[in-house]
Amino acid sequence: MDAKTYNAALSELRTLRDEIKRAKAALAKLEAERDKHITAMTAYAKAKAERIGPAAGLGLAEVVAIAPTLAPASLTASPEQAEPAATAPNAPDSGPDAASPQPADEAPGAPTPAISSRPQQAAATSTPLLPPTRASALSSIPEGPQGDTWFTHTPNLASTRPNFTQQARSTVFLDAATGTLVYRDRTLRLDLSTASAGEILTAVFHTIPEGVERIYITAGDPWHRHADQYPYLKDAVAAWLNAPTPGWRTDTGRGRDRMAGHFVHPRNPVGRYQREGGEHHVEIRSVGEWFDVDGADPAIVRDAFVLLWKTLRSHWPDAVIMGSPSQTGRDLWTRTIPTRGQFADGYPVLSEELRGLLHATAGQGRTELLTPPDVPDQLPALVEYDRTFAYAKHTWKSAVGTPRRITAAAFASWSEKEQTKALFGCGHWHVRVTVPHDWNHVGILPAPAPGDRAWHYPKTPGTIFTTWAGGPEIYTALTNPLTPWKIEILDGILWDDGKPLDDWSKKLKDCWTRLTTQATMHGHENQRTAAHLASRAVRAILLYGIGSFAQRPRIVTGTTPRTLERDVPADAEIIGFDDQTITWQRPTGFARDPHAHPEWAAGIWSAARAALLSQRMREDNTYVGALHAPPGTVIAFRTDALYLTAPQNWPYHGQPGDYLHKGHLTGPTPAPATEEDLLALRDAGRTALAQTSSEA
């Protein structure tokens, strides 16, 4: 083969690649539609995977992976099939001593829990919920000395208090639909015919010659203007970000908060640009990262950010609002790192192995939709309860110090009081779980989901599964108000209790309280709106600040001209292309981030998921949560929210973690079959409740 033939073959390969990309997108769309149909068919009480499979062109296991409720009885672990528990020598067969100090959230009159432990290899013998070929793999710690080496910190890497002051960025607020631009105390009008990134940059810098560094889009979502031309929203966003921008190029990053390249997100993308031949850098961002503007004009949005900045400055004199709430939250947290005491030199970062394990085994918020026959086909009502500023309630205690490995044998050797203390402490546990034979409520513990989902919550009586979970959820399973679940400890990670987030969280909660009060009491409507938006921004700072500690493995997105295709990294995945540009992404693993603390995020997420199930209201001496609602009345979980078929007499004081009655749609209404259905009913319920409240 000569060079000419070789180059011709390369050209043909590029053509084929483009056609394959389009075909894959079309196939993915058809598969998603097929899966939607299969899920909807579960609403029919007599639906069977054996009949649906041939109609869909799928095997039995594939159908069940899409719709687990269609699993034949022979594929689930029944009480008769369940493997007998092998209790380790000296392991207790009953729960904590009643005289032991009990967690604040323990249910009154809870049945005696059953805790046991067994060697790690026992997990492999449990009866699977689905054929192994479809089950998600579960990470674990290697046996023996190899696994023991994980229990350390990364050398010379710790979170330390900064010795510099963040610099504020000149910012404008732009409604891309109307062209309204707010800069400081000026309101201007731009002519945006296409609202492309290039047009926005040209118009803004023509109107404000001195230049700006951050452009917040408050409305208009210009990156969605041609969404109907692409199979996925993310493709449309990537095309908008990478379209030609005369006089500008993609930013390569600079400074302490070095962030190179665009961030492709379907709803809140970030475009980073640098002027050709100059040092000027500018970001185009969505204000949706901070809050839903709910129709507020750019001037009110600008007032909200000013109010947010002033309120934060009451606790942090050097506070600066950065591009995103996660950046802002983490920067503010670093300025609460103590200058004296045990952690004056900073909080060490875990080994990369433990960070990877936590990334793989510690999920975030619970998102679950229950469908018939678990709930009625026709709902008598859909009632929404949303936990106010929920994560702020779970930051008072977090993991510190060098982690310890707690093997099954070590746990079994402890007294009941020591076991209780460990489970109520800051830990992450590898466990084998048995759902009680008489269980008739929602699932409690997350488990690796079959198919492509990350987690699900097994609840079928007699089901046995192996998973990782935090102490709050395990304790809820052991002491729930109905009947205890059987938990077998296989392995665990345990830290000392500390308060690395407490000062930061208390300051943010105070800011939130003050802004919430202003949103209610201020005499001017626009200022009330601005205060409300600012309070939502404080919530986002805490919420996404916690998420930033998780430090997920990084995905880098980049672009390469079609003429330089050979420069695309060999390990990159091509995610978009046009006649001029190839867009790609590739994983880069864990960055050497001094502020990576997934153990903190994991502990808070576990506590928040547990509180969705059972939470004690101290002031009222009562308990709230899904497990305190009648069986069959729970419709869905969405991170901080519960959806039920009937209202509950749960007290609300406006404090973090309280359940706010946020929506109430009177039925009968068909049970939602998809997330889209649920969100539509949710919005209708919120509107109905607001109307009822205004009439009252």
TIDOTI-83900 format. One record per residue (C-alpha): y, x, z. Coordinates in pm, whole numbers, padded with zeros to 5 digits, always signed. Example, Ala and Ser with C-alpha at 12.3 -4.5 7.8 and 13.67 -1.06 7.14 Angstrom:
2
-00450+01230+00780/-00106+01367+00714/
REM end
This chain:
696
+00000+00000+00000/+00338+00139-00098/+00672+00086+00077/+00778-00195-00159/+00460-00393-00097/+00487-00328+00275/+00845-00460+00289/+00745-00764+00083/+00463-00835+00329/+00709-00809+00619/+00931-01065+00447/+00636-01301+00403/+00543-01257+00769/+00894-01355+00874/+00875-01669+00663/+00536-01757+00810/+00666-01688+01161/+00953-01931+01111/+00720-02198+00976/+00478-02145+01265/+00767-02178+01514/+00866-02512+01362/+00505-02631+01350/+00448-02536+01715/+00761-02725+01819/+00644-03033+01629/+00295-03002+01780/+00436-02966+02132/+00641-03280+02081/+00335-03475+01967/+00126-03345+02258/+00396-03447+02506/+00399-03797+02354/+00018-03811+02378/+00025-03705+02744/+00288-03970+02816/+00062-04238+02667/-00235-04118+02872/-00032-04121+03192/+00094-04472+03119/-00263-04596+03063/-00351-04514+03424/-00161-04830+03516/-00464-05026+03386/-00710-05060+03674/-01016-05026+03447/-00891-04722+03252/-01163-04458+03213/-01132-04095+03108/-01462-04130+02919/-01302-04378+02676/-00955-04224+02662/-01088-03874+02581/-01238-03954+02238/-00935-04164+02146/-00705-03873+02229/-00929-03605+02084/-00966-03441+02427/-01250-03348+02653/-01309-03522+02985/-01163-03236+03189/-00850-03224+02970/-00784-03596+03021/-00830-03565+03396/-00595-03265+03404/-00324-03482+03249/-00400-03786+03467/-00588-03681+03785/-00633-04044+03895/-00880-04086+03608/-01121-03832+03757/-01475-03974+03770/-01628-03990+04115/-01870-03712+04024/-01582-03468+03979/-01430-03514+04323/-01559-03399+04656/-01692-03702+04840/-01770-03700+05212/-02139-03658+05130/-02068-03368+04896/-01825-03189+05124/-01955-02858+05249/-02003-02849+05627/-01738-02647+05807/-01858-02311+05931/-01666-02244+06246/-01629-01879+06336/-01760-01758+06674/-01525-01838+06961/-01307-02052+06735/-01174-02362+06911/-01301-02699+06789/-01006-02887+06928/-00632-02857+06902/-00356-02712+07115/-00360-02766+07486/-00151-03068+07582/+00022-02851+07841/+00139-02604+07578/+00500-02618+07456/+00502-02853+07157/+00718-02837+06844/+01015-03069+06832/+00873-03261+06536/+00532-03336+06689/+00446-03701+06663/+00400-03897+06986/+00042-03966+07078/-00085-03749+06791/-00463-03717+06772/-00620-03391+06874/-00604-03154+06575/-00895-02949+06445/-00825-02584+06369/-01093-02338+06271/-01123-02015+06079/-01373-01860+05849/-01407-01546+05634/-01198-01525+05318/-01496-01555+05083/-01567-01908+05205/-01293-02037+04976/-01505-01967+04672/-01778-02208+04783/-01562-02517+04825/-01623-02811+04593/-01342-02812+04332/-01137-03120+04259/-01173-03051+03887/-01384-02825+03667/-01283-02462+03739/-01172-02405+03380/-00879-02643+03433/-00777-02552+03787/-00480-02326+03855/-00569-01985+03996/-00475-01927+04358/-00343-01585+04458/-00481-01417+04768/-00454-01093+04963/-00719-00833+04878/-00981-00769+05142/-00969-00467+05369/-00736-00165+05356/-00607-00248+05007/-00461-00576+05128/-00337-00421+05452/-00109-00190+05253/+00088-00493+05140/+00219-00550+05491/+00520-00325+05481/+00871-00306+05341/+00998-00156+05017/+01129+00194+05098/+01507+00236+05101/+01578-00128+05013/+01755-00357+05259/+02024-00625+05274/+02336-00464+05418/+02686-00583+05488/+02916-00501+05192/+03194-00249+05233/+03409-00392+04954/+03609-00706+04888/+03514-00933+04599/+03781-00972+04335/+03885-01321+04233/+03855-01417+03866/+04129-01594+03671/+03982-01939+03598/+04057-02242+03381/+03901-02589+03374/+03838-02749+03035/+03727-03096+02928/+03564-03008+02597/+03562-03373+02486/+03937-03437+02523/+04065-03080+02502/+04242-03111+02840/+04286-02764+02992/+04403-02700+03350/+04527-02352+03438/+04677-02304+03784/+04936-02584+03811/+04964-02642+03435/+04786-02906+03226/+04761-02824+02855/+04595-02973+02549/+04368-02782+02306/+04267-02889+01958/+03887-02854+01955/+03737-02995+01639/+03390-02840+01681/+03402-02709+02041/+03196-02405+01943/+03205-02110+02178/+03417-01917+01926/+03665-02203+01890/+03695-02246+02267/+03758-01872+02320/+04017-01862+02040/+04201-02173+02162/+04204-02073+02530/+04331-01720+02466/+04589-01845+02219/+04719-02092+02480/+04702-01845+02770/+04788-01504+02620/+04752-01324+02953/+04384-01413+02939/+04130-01562+03176/+03789-01446+03296/+03609-01774+03357/+03615-02104+03168/+03456-02398+03351/+03355-02688+03126/+03410-03007+03328/+03298-03258+03063/+03190-03276+02701/+02882-03050+02719/+02967-02874+02390/+02627-02696+02387/+02462-03036+02329/+02666-03140+02025/+02387-03071+01778/+02093-03142+02007/+01949-03393+01758/+01887-03106+01516/+01649-02923+01749/+01310-03014+01898/+01415-02905+02247/+01746-02913+02431/+01710-02546+02521/+01695-02455+02150/+02022-02637+02088/+02185-02454+02380/+02060-02115+02257/+02197-02186+01910/+02537-02278+02054/+02554-01967+02272/+02450-01735+01989/+02661-01883+01710/+02918-01642+01558/+03223-01582+01778/+03477-01393+01564/+03647-01124+01768/+03389-01145+02046/+03037-01025+02111/+02774-01090+02377/+02879-00925+02704/+02677-00625+02820/+02788-00654+03182/+02996-00444+03415/+03092-00396+03779/+02905-00471+04098/+02789-00815+03983/+02660-00679+03653/+02524-00972+03452/+02442-00898+03090/+02375-01149+02815/+02382-01527+02802/+02185-01750+03037/+02005-02018+02839/+01968-02330+03051/+01923-02679+02902/+02207-02834+03105/+02406-02563+03282/+02408-02257+03053/+02628-01951+03093/+02787-01777+02794/+02907-01422+02859/+03138-01265+02600/+03332-00943+02558/+03624-00893+02323/+03543-00670+02028/+03699-00328+02076/+03835-00423+02418/+03743-00445+02783/+03817-00813+02831/+03518-01012+02964/+03494-01390+02993/+03232-01645+03097/+03191-02002+02974/+03011-02201+03244/+02929-02560+03333/+03089-02700+03647/+02766-02899+03677/+02623-02596+03857/+02842-02696+04150/+02851-03076+04147/+02850-03385+03928/+03217-03449+03845/+03145-03824+03817/+03435-03882+03579/+03696-03673+03763/+03953-03512+03534/+03997-03130+03517/+04300-03136+03749/+04100-03298+04030/+03813-03054+03968/+04059-02768+03997/+04193-02916+04325/+03835-02936+04455/+03783-02563+04396/+04114-02479+04564/+04019-02694+04862/+03675-02532+04873/+03829-02185+04872/+04076-02267+05149/+03803-02420+05367/+03569-02124+05321/+03854-01888+05412/+03872-02045+05757/+03541-01869+05831/+03543-01585+05576/+03896-01444+05537/+03783-01249+05229/+03590-01536+05068/+03594-01550+04689/+03445-01826+04476/+03213-01657+04231/+03071-01794+03908/+02786-01993+04058/+02706-02143+04400/+02404-01911+04435/+02619-01601+04380/+02881-01734+04618/+02626-01828+04883/+02458-01492+04884/+02787-01303+04889/+02907-01507+05187/+02575-01450+05364/+02602-01072+05327/+02933-01095+05513/+02752-01241+05814/+02502-00955+05845/+02553-00820+06198/+02730-00492+06255/+02552-00439+06587/+02205-00487+06723/+01858-00467+06574/+01959-00543+06216/+02289-00358+06197/+02130-00139+05929/+02032-00445+05730/+01730-00666+05670/+01449-00473+05496/+01296-00617+05178/+00922-00693+05171/+00677-00499+04958/+00665-00610+04596/+00306-00730+04650/+00404-00973+04927/+00706-01090+04732/+00479-01160+04436/+00233-01349+04658/+00511-01566+04803/+00646-01632+04455/+00302-01752+04343/+00208-01954+04653/+00527-02095+04810/+00653-02395+04615/+00997-02552+04642/+01082-02918+04690/+00816-03187+04666/+00838-03389+04346/+00569-03655+04312/+00544-03999+04156/+00270-04234+04280/+00150-04488+04026/-00085-04789+04034/-00341-04837+04181/-00190-04627+04463/+00111-04863+04459/+00149-05224+04340/+00193-05294+03968/+00499-05500+04061/+00716-05352+04335/+00879-05595+04578/+01173-05352+04591/+01266-04989+04531/+01449-04844+04831/+01590-04490+04822/+01638-04273+05131/+01804-03936+05077/+01815-03664+05342/+02178-03562+05391/+02244-03186+05341/+01874-03143+05415/+01817-02768+05395/+02097-02706+05644/+01872-02852+05914/+01602-02588+05862/+01793-02259+05875/+01801-02210+06252/+01490-01989+06252/+01359-01747+05989/+01119-01456+05953/+01229-01106+06055/+01060-00774+06122/+00750-00620+05971/+00494-00885+05868/+00150-00886+06029/-00175-00983+05864/-00370-01245+06058/-00729-01250+05939/-00967-01540+05999/-01146-01338+06269/-00820-01247+06442/-00700-01608+06445/-01036-01726+06579/-01015-01481+06868/-00688-01625+06995/-00649-01889+07262/-00540-02238+07162/-00194-02167+07298/-00166-01853+07085/-00284-02040+06777/-00027-02313+06833/+00249-02060+06878/+00149-01882+06556/+00140-02202+06351/+00477-02306+06488/+00618-01961+06417/+00734-01803+06092/+00416-01770+05890/+00249-01834+05556/-00117-01931+05574/-00416-01926+05340/-00618-02230+05443/-00914-02446+05349/-00830-02813+05399/-01041-03126+05435/-00876-03467+05392/-01004-03703+05666/-01273-03949+05558/-01062-04247+05667/-00730-04127+05522/-00527-04397+05341/-00179-04247+05310/+00003-03987+05097/-00109-03625+05072/+00032-03376+05323/-00038-03023+05198/+00041-02885+04852/-00248-02754+04644/-00261-02570+04311/-00248-02843+04050/-00487-02884+03759/-00340-02831+03417/+00016-02708+03377/+00173-02857+03689/+00248-02619+03975/+00146-02827+04278/+00002-03163+04372/-00084-03327+04705/-00452-03426+04740/-00509-03742+04944/-00855-03871+04844/-01071-03900+05158/-01322-03617+05190/-01147-03394+04938/-01175-03021+05013/-00929-02771+04869/-00794-02423+04933/-00422-02349+04934/-00132-02163+05095/+00115-02344+05319/+00383-02279+05576/+00344-02347+05945/+00558-02666+05950/+00334-02841+05696/+00012-02723+05858/+00133-02845+06197/+00224-03179+06041/-00128-03207+05898/-00276-03133+06242/-00049-03361+06448/+00048-03641+06209/+00073-03994+06359/-00239-04124+06178/-00535-03887+06207/-00563-03506+06211/-00662-03312+05903/-00918-03034+05930/-00762-02692+05869/-00960-02369+05840/-00757-02047+05856/-00872-01797+05592/-00588-01546+05608/-00223-01538+05703/+00111-01360+05716/+00308-01380+06041/+00656-01255+06123/+00868-01246+06434/+01115-01533+06475/+01478-01449+06409/+01810-01602+06308/+01925-01415+05994/+02069-01733+05836/+02194-01918+06141/+02554-01791+06149/+02595-01837+05773/+02450-02188+05786/+02661-02296+06085/+02980-02190+05908/+02884-02375+05592/+02789-02686+05793/+03132-02678+05958/+03300-02653+05616/+03087-02941+05490/+03173-03158+05793/+03547-03100+05756/+03544-03172+05383/+03327-03481+05429/+03575-03610+05686/+03864-03552+05446/+03673-03733+05172/+03661-04038+05400/+03995-04022+05580/+04253-03873+05340/+04524-04116+05236/+04541-04009+04871/+04258-04115+04640/+04266-03800+04426/+04250-03581+04736/+03961-03785+04870/+03779-03725+04543/+03860-03354+04550/+03735-03327+04909/+03415-03508+04818/+03353-03271+04526/+03430-02972+04748/+03180-03094+05008/+02918-03118+04733/+03004-02762+04635/+02937-02645+04993/+02598-02816+04975/+02528-02632+04649/+02629-02299+04804/+02372-02340+05079/+02102-02495+04861/+02121-02242+04579/+02202-01958+04815/+01864-02019+04980/+01701-02035+04638/+01853-01699+04543/+01663-01533+04829/+01337-01630+04657/+01410-01377+04381/+01187-01509+04108/+01063-01257+03850/+01346-01209+03606/+01345-01335+03249/+01593-01154+03025/+01728-01338+02722/+01870-01142+02430/+01969-01168+02066/+01910-00938+01771/+02050-00965+01416/+01787-01061+01158/+01871-00737+00976/+01762-00538+01283/+01446-00731+01357/+01251-00416+01437/+01472-00376+01746/+01330-00688+01912/+01137-00563+02220/+00763-00549+02160/+00687-00762+02467/+00947-01028+02387/+00884-01390+02298/+01097-01527+02015/+01250-01854+02137/+01498-01931+01860/+01634-01810+01529/+01871-01889+01247/+01970-01711+00927/+02164-01441+01114/+02019-01408+01466/+01688-01392+01650/+01691-01511+02014/+01419-01377+02240/+01322-01354+02603/+01095-01125+02801/+00987-01093+03164/+01108-00788+03352/+00926-00842+03682/+01102-00815+04016/+01436-00642+04017/+01509-00391+04289/+01723-00649+04463/+01842-00560+04815/+01886-00929+04897/+01536-01051+04800/+01390-01244+05094/+01139-01498+04960/+01000-01536+05313/+01323-01712+05414/+01326-01951+05120/+00954-02026+05165/+00998-02113+05533/+01290-02348+05467/+01113-02521+05178/+00802-02572+05390/+01005-02721+05676/+01190-02951+05435/+00866-03077+05278/+00724-03140+05625/+01037-03336+05725/+00985-03567+05426/+00663-03668+05598/+00759-03673+05966/+01079-03584+06150/+01187-03655+06503/+01531-03807+06564/+01609-03665+06906/+01913-03880+06979/+01718-04197+06910/+01377-04082+07038/+01210-04203+06720/+01036-04064+06414/+01117-04104+06046/+00959-03997+05718/+00690-04106+05472/+00405-04103+05726/+00600-04350+05940/+00615-04603+05656/+00311-04829+05596/+00039-04698+05360/+00095-04800+04999/+00473-04828+05036/+00566-04476+04923/+00657-04467+04552/+00792-04116+04504/+00921-03792+04655/+01209-03601+04493/+01299-03286+04692/+01520-03449+04958/+01458-03814+04876/+01194-04079+04946/+01141-04396+04743/+00974-04688+04921/+00892-05053+04855/+01063-05178+05170/+01364-05080+05386/+01305-04894+05712/+01494-04919+06037/+01574-04548+06044/+01890-04437+06228/+02162-04251+06040/+02439-04045+06203/+02563-03851+05902/+02412-03527+06030/+02215-03273+05821/+01861-03396+05773/+01933-03765+05846/+01789-04022+05606/+02070-04203+05421/+01992-04546+05273/+02125-04463+04927/+01981-04724+04693/+01818-05068+04709/+01688-05251+04404/+01544-05593+04480/+01221-05672+04296/+00989-05766+04162/+01014-05472+03926/+00738-05287+03736/+00621-04971+03909/+00766-04663+03734/+00512-04481+03518/+00726-04176+03438/+01005-03977+03596/+01247-04132+03346/+01144-04478+03466/+01199-04375+03828/+01543-04232+03761/+01648-04548+03576/+01538-04764+03870/+01705-04523+04112/+02040-04552+03933/+02011-04931+03922/+01930-04935+04294/+02232-04721+04380/+02458-04947+04177/+02313-05259+04339/+02352-05121+04692/+02711-05008+04626/+02798-05353+04495/+02638-05523+04795/+02826-05291+05034/+03161-05355+04862/+03110-05731+04878/+03026-05707+05245/
REM end
